[in-house]
Amino acid sequence: MNQNRKIAVLGGGGRTGKYLITKLIDKGYFVKILLRDPEKFEIKSSLIQIIQGDAIEGSIIRSLIHGCDAVISTIGQRKGEQLIAEQATRNVLDAMLQFGIERYILVAGINIDTPFDNKGPETVIATNWMKTNFPLIQEDRQKAYKLLVKSDIKWTLVRVPFIYFNNGDGNVDINLNDCLGNKIYADNIAWFLVKQLTDDTYINKAPFIYNS
């Protein structure tokens, strides 16, 4: 059991985040969740503590992360709202430094570019589509990645293709250079994120994960 380990979660009220919370609880982790609307959150457990607020507020992030051993984020950009990726990442990194927390695991799309990529034609098309249709969101996410690279923490940026919001078969493929599948099940994402809490393989790396 992992009840002596406390994990801070951003985006836990989202569609992917709910799979993550369920997986963490199943593994016995104590979870502190940042929620903007706690009354809408349906998962109940004695292992859950809720912090109400927004990830763009530094004081809220400090309250969330204080006393935790690691941070996981599945936070996404909400339509019509302030850009969140860079600011949330900056807030998280500042709080982690303040409290001496080393491990940060987060989710992004396959459109994020790194110097180590060798993206194939399909991944390049998807990346360019995002850059063309949502340039500000793309730039915001890219800035968040640059903050990670410049930091001294142990981060893992998990890049995912189109998400199916149901349970997969557990067959997850991983590639550091390209996304060779066009889908991933939310349950598989949750499994991989939780696995990173005890696996150092992808520290300071940005793996693509997908179902083949």
Residue pairs with C-beta under 8 A, 6 or more apart in sequence:
1 28
2 27
2 28
2 29
2 30
3 28
3 29
3 30
3 47
4 30
5 29
5 30
5 69
5 70
5 197
6 29
6 30
6 31
6 32
6 67
6 68
6 69
7 24
7 29
7 30
7 31
7 32
7 68
7 69
7 70
7 71
7 72
7 197
8 32
8 34
8 64
8 65
8 68
8 70
8 71
8 72
9 17
9 20
9 21
9 24
9 31
9 32
9 33
9 34
9 71
9 72
9 73
9 74
10 34
10 55
10 64
10 71
10 72
10 73
10 74
10 75
10 88
10 92
11 17
11 34
11 73
11 74
11 75
11 76
11 107
12 18
12 20
12 21
12 31
12 33
12 34
12 35
12 41
12 74
13 33
13 35
13 36
13 37
13 40
13 41
14 74
14 75
14 76
15 163
15 165
15 186
16 74
16 76
16 107
16 163
16 165
16 186
16 189
16 190
17 74
17 75
18 43
19 165
19 186
19 187
19 189
19 190
20 72
20 74
20 189
20 190
20 193
20 194
21 31
21 33
21 43
21 48
22 43
22 190
23 187
23 190
23 191
23 193
23 194
24 31
24 47
24 194
25 31
25 43
25 45
25 47
25 48
27 194
28 47
29 47
29 194
29 197
30 47
30 49
31 45
31 47
31 48
31 49
32 49
32 50
32 51
32 64
32 65
32 67
32 68
33 41
33 48
33 49
33 50
33 51
34 51
34 52
34 53
34 55
34 60
34 61
34 64
35 41
35 50
35 51
35 52
36 52
36 53
36 54
38 50
38 52
41 50
51 60
51 63
51 64
53 60
53 63
53 64
54 60
55 61
55 75
55 84
55 87
55 88
55 91
55 92
56 82
56 84
56 87
56 88
56 91
57 91
58 91
58 94
58 95
61 88
61 91
61 92
61 94
61 95
62 91
62 95
62 98
62 99
64 95
65 71
65 92
65 95
65 96
65 99
65 101
66 95
66 99
67 99
68 99
68 101
69 101
69 103
70 101
70 102
70 103
70 104
70 105
70 197
71 92
71 96
71 101
71 103
71 104
71 105
72 104
72 105
72 106
72 193
72 197
73 88
73 92
73 104
73 105
73 106
73 107
74 106
74 107
74 189
74 193
75 84
75 85
75 88
75 106
77 83
77 84
77 85
77 137
77 140
78 84
83 136
83 137
83 140
84 140
85 108
85 137
85 140
85 141
85 143
85 144
86 140
86 141
86 143
86 144
86 147
88 144
89 106
89 144
89 147
89 148
90 147
92 104
93 104
93 147
93 148
93 151
93 153
95 101
96 102
96 104
96 153
97 152
97 153
101 153
102 153
102 154
103 153
103 154
103 155
103 196
103 197
104 148
104 153
104 154
104 155
104 156
105 155
105 156
105 158
105 193
105 196
105 197
106 155
106 156
106 157
106 158
107 157
107 158
107 159
107 160
107 189
107 193
108 141
108 144
108 145
108 157
108 158
108 159
108 160
108 206
109 130
109 141
109 159
109 160
109 161
110 123
110 126
110 127
110 159
110 160
110 161
110 179
110 208
111 126
111 127
111 129
111 130
111 131
111 138
111 141
112 141
112 142
112 145
112 157
112 159
112 206
113 119
113 127
113 142
114 145
114 206
116 176
116 177
116 205
116 206
117 177
117 178
118 177
118 178
119 127
119 177
119 178
119 179
120 178
120 180
122 179
122 182
123 178
123 179
126 161
126 179
130 137
130 138
131 138
145 157
145 206
148 155
148 157
154 200
154 203
154 204
155 203
155 204
156 196
156 202
156 203
156 204
156 205
156 206
156 207
157 205
157 206
158 189
158 192
158 193
158 196
158 202
158 206
158 207
158 209
159 179
159 206
159 207
159 208
159 209
160 184
160 189
160 208
160 209
160 210
161 179
161 181
161 182
161 183
161 184
161 208
161 210
162 182
162 183
162 184
163 183
163 184
163 185
163 186
163 189
164 183
164 184
164 185
164 186
165 186
166 185
166 186
166 187
167 185
167 186
167 187
168 184
168 185
168 186
168 187
168 188
168 211
169 185
169 211
170 188
170 191
171 188
171 211
171 212
172 184
172 188
172 191
172 192
172 209
172 210
172 211
173 180
173 181
173 209
173 210
173 211
173 212
174 192
174 207
174 208
174 209
175 207
175 208
175 210
176 205
176 206
176 207
176 208
177 208
178 208
179 208
179 210
180 208
180 210
180 212
181 210
181 211
181 212
182 210
183 210
183 211
184 209
184 210
184 211
185 211
188 209
188 211
189 209
192 209
196 202
